[in-house]
Amino acid sequence: MPTPSSLAYFENLDLGEATKEIIAEYIWIGGTSCDLRSKAKTLPSSVTSPKDLPKWNYDGSSTGQAHGSDSEVILYPQAIFRDPFRGGQNILVICDTYTPKGEPLSTNNRARAAKIFEADEVAPEEPWFGLEQEYTLLQKDINWPLGWPVGGFPAPQGPYYCGVGANKAWGRDIVNAHYKACLYAGVKISGINGEVMPGQWEFQVGPCVGIDAGDHLVCARYILERMTEIANVVLSFDPKPIPTGEWNGAGCHVNYSTKSMRSAGGYELIREAIEKLGLRHKEHIACYGEGNEKRLTGKHETASVHKFSWEVADRGASIRVGRETEADGKGYFEDRRPSANMDPYLVTSMIAGTTLLWHPAGRKEKN
């Protein structure tokens, strides 16, 4: 039991015993898709809606988002989650970023995604997303995967995927702590598992509708960053953390469906959507994560970055359609191309935009 002589005692103080004030941790994406930043603000009382939260600002010149001569960036609160670290009525606040004139920053993919998801052709289709976030846990200071011998390699891949045991799974305490903390926060985390490469894990978020998928994944990433900070372990979303040898990379597969795809006759619409994605393969790859070409080699459960393909039940294809979807004639498909470090707002909105808003030249869309 922590005592007043330990920092843990004060970290775990119940503010509700002394004040109505709460702490709101404002979270945003910095200059890159995985560059999460945060800072805390005291509020006079508990809040349940982002609309009741004040806007805030930060120094964008320190995050690669503004020049020093005009560095103020404005945070717009967009989503609220319970704070699993402070507990009580304290909250985590997912924000996006704007200039003082109210214009979205060039790195603010959330604002652009919101417009796509609010479009008349998209919103009624209730696009569902399930995101499979892979990540690698690294030993601090040496940046080598957890459980790997320093300067060496473990036994070949095979026993680690969903593996159990001291010689097969490393970091399970971090993974389980993250899982429970996400459930506490209200994140729609739907599962976890050990991945193919030792020291690598995955969590799943969803199904979420539209913009919520990005908000929930960003919150889950933030909580995981904090968990690894506590454990003194480095979190990596590098799509190919071990560039040589027979080791899997790290992706963030996107499972996607619309109301029409989930309804009778939806399989034909799935095929049409996949055809559109194939026609815009290069445009999607350009937005699917930095360094993704190192992962998409055509080996280790990936398709080649240079060639689009789709198959039923094939994890070596760009797009995988499940056996159940084929049998039912409706359902969802999985885009296996996005990398672990992708921006979820950019990727989910691009998939929705291509499949629901984009009309290939010279082709007449069905009514």
N, C-alpha and C positions, 0 to 999 in steps of 0.2 A: 504494500500500500504506500503510495507516494506521501512524503511528509513535506511540511513547509520549507524544508531545507533543500528540496529538489526542484528543478525546473518543471518536471512533469506535474508536480502538485499545482503549480500556477497555470500551466497549460490546460489543465482539466478543471479549472474553477467553473462552477455553474453560475453564469452571469445572471440568470433568472432569480437568484436569491438576493441580489443587490440592486439590480437596475432593469429597466425595460429596454435599454439600449442593446442593439445587436451588432455583430460584425459581418459585413458583406465583403467577400473576396471577389473583386472584379477580375475576370479572366479574359484574355484576348490573344489572337494570333499575331505574332510579330512579323518580321520581314520575310519569313518563309512559311511553308504550309504546316510545318511541325514545330515552329518556334513559339511555344506558349509562354506568356508573361502573366503576372498577376500582382495586384496590390490590394490592401485592405482599407475599408472605410467604415467608420462608426455611423450607424443610423439610429435615430431617436426611438424607433420601435420596430416590431416585426413587420415584414412585407411579404405579400403573396403574389403580386403581379409585377412584371418588369416595368409596366407603365407607371408604377408608383415609386420607382427608383430614380434618383437624380443622375443626370449625365455626369461624366467626370473627364479628366484629361490626363495626359502623360507626355513625356519627352520623346517624341518620335525620332529625334536624331540619335538616340541611344538604342533604337530597335531597328535601324535601317529603313525607317518609313518617313523621314522628314529631314530637312536641312537644319543645321544649327541656328541659322538666321531667322527661321520661322518654324519652330519645332513642335508647336502645340498640336496634339492629335486628340480628338474628342471621342470618348467611349459612349456608345449607346447600349444600355442594357437590353438584352433580347430574351434571355431565358434564365429561370431560377431553379436551383437544385439545393437540397439540404446539404449542409457542410458536415461531412463525416469526421473531420479532424477536430473541429471546435464543438460540434454537437449543439444541443439546445435549439434555439430559434435562429442560429447563425446560418448564413447562406453562401452558396457559390453562385456567381452571376456571370453567365456567358455574354460577352459583349462583341460588337463589331466596331469598326473604326472609320472616322470621318474627319474631314478638314473642319476648321472653325466655321466655314461657310455652309456646312452641311452636305458636302459632296463626299461620297464614299472614296476611301483611299484605293489606289490601284491594287493593293493586296487584299482588299475587302471583297472576297468572293461571296460572302454571305449575302450582301445587299443585292448582287446580281442574281444569285440563286433565288432569292425571295421573289423577284419579279417573274422569273420563269415559273416557279411553283404557284404563283397567284394568277397566271395567265388563264384565260377562259377555256383554252383547249387542254390545260393540264390539271387544274384544281378539281374538276368533276371526276377525273380519272383516279383520284386518290392514289398516287404512286407510292408503293410500298418499297422500302429498302431494308435489307439485312446486310450489315457490314461485318466482314470477318477480318479483324485487325490482328495481324501477326507482328511480333516484335522479338527482339533479342536482348537478353540480360548479359551485361558485360562486367567483368571484374574491374573495379575502379583502378585507375592509374595505368593499367597495362592494356585496357580496351580489348580484352580477349574474352570469349564467351564464358559464362559461369559454368563451372564443372570441367572445363578443359584444362589439361596440364599446361602450365606456363611454358610458352614457346613450343608446345607440341600439339598433337591431335588426339582426339578420342577414337574409339572403335568406329567403324563405318556406320552410316545411317542404316536404320532398320528397327532397332528395339526402342527408339526414343519416342516415336509418335504415339501419343496417349500412353506413354510408358509409366511404369510404377517401380519404384525402388531407388536406392541410394546411388546406383550406378547407371540410372536411366533418366532421372528427373532432378533438375537443380532449380531452386528458386520457388518451390511450391508454396512456401510460407508467404512470399510476396504476392503470388498469384491469387491465393485464397483470401488474403487480406484485401486485395484490390476488388475481388468479386463481391465480398460482403459490403465493402465501403460503397461500391456503385449501387447496390441494391438499397442501402440506407439512403443514399443521395437521391434516389428516384430515377437513376439512369436505367434505360431499358436494356440492361445487359442480359443476354439470353443463354450464355454458357461460356465455358472455358475448356481448353485442352492443351496438352503438351504437343509441340510441333515436331516435324521430321528431323530438323537439325537439333542436336543437344544444346540446351541453353536457350532454346527458342520456344515461345508460347503463343497462344492465340486467345482472344476473347471475341465474342460476337455481340453486336448491338442491333436490336430490332426485333420484330418489324416496326419501323417508324414511318410515318407519313411525311413526305416532302422535306421541308426544311428541318424538321425535328431530327432527322437522321444525323445531320451535321452537328447540331447542338449536343446531342447525346454522345456522339463519338468524341467531340472535343472535350466534354466534361470527363468522359472515361479516360481519355489520354492524360488530362490534367491530374486526376486522382492517381493514375499509375505513376506519373512523374514524381508525385509527392511520396508515394509508397517506396519507390526505389531510392529516393533521397534519404528517407528514414533508414533504409536497409544498407545505405552506403554502396549501392550498386548502380551502374550506369545503364540507362534505358536507351536502346537504339532502334530507330525505325529505318535504318539503312536497308535498301532493297537487296543488297548483296554484301552482307557484313564479312563473309569469308570469300574473297574474289576468286580463289583458285581451289582446285580439288572438287570432289564430288559432294558438294554441300548445297542444300536448298537455299534459296533466297527468301525474302520476306515480302509478302504482298498484303493487299487489303481488298479481297474479293468482294464484289458488289452483287448481291442478289436483288433482283428487280422484277416488279410486276405492276400492272395497272388493273383497275376494276374490270376493264374489258378482257384483259388476259386471264383474269381469275374467274371469268364467267364462261358459260357454254360457248364453244367455238373459239375460245381464246388462243388455241394453239396456232391457228393461222395468223393471228395478230402477232404472236411471239415471233414467228418466222419472218413476218414483214419488218418487225422492229430490228431483228438481228441483221437482216439485209441492209437496212439503213446504217446500222453501226459499222458494218463492213465497208460501206461506201465512204464513211468518214473515219476510217481506221487511223490514218496519219494525224488527223486533227485531235482525235482522242488521245492517242499515244503521247502527243506533245503536252498534254495536260494531266497525264496520269502519274506524275511523280518524277522527281529529279533522280537521275542515275538508274532509271528503270531498265534501260537497255542492257545493263550488266546482269539483270535478273532474267529478262525475257530472251532466252537463248535457244529455246526449243528443247531444252533438257530440264531435268529436275521439276517436272510437273508444270512446265510453262510452254506456251507457244512462242514462236519466233516473233520478235518485235517487228520484223519486216513483212510478215504474212498474216492475214486475217483468216481465221478458221472457226467453224462451229461444229459441234458434234453432240450426240446424246451420250451422257455419262463419261465423257472423255476429259480428264483433267489436264491433258496436254493440248487442249484447244483454247482459242481465245475466249470463246463463249461456250459454256457447258449447259446443256438442257438436261434436267433430271429425268430418270426413267419414269417416275410417277407422273410428271408433267406430260410426257409423251403418252402414257397410258390413259390418263384422264382427259386428254385433249384440252387442257387448260392449266394455268399455274404461273410459274415464274422461270426466269433463267438467271445464270450467274456469269457476270463479266469478270474474268480471271486476270485481266490485264493490269488493273491499278496496283501501284506499289504501296508498301507499308507507309511511306511518307507522303502520300497524296493528301490534297486538301479535300475533305469530304463535301464541302459546299460546292466546289468547282466540279467534282466528278459526278455527284448525284444529279446536279442540275443539268450537266452536259448530257447525261444519259437520257433524262426526261426531255430535254430540248431536242435532241436528235430524233428520238422515237415518236414524239408527239407534236413538235412544232416544225421540224425541218421537212421540206418537201423536195425530193431530188428533182433536178431540172429535167423537163421533158416527160415527167411522170405525173399522171393524174391520180390524186389520192381518192380513195373510196369515201363515199358519204357515210 
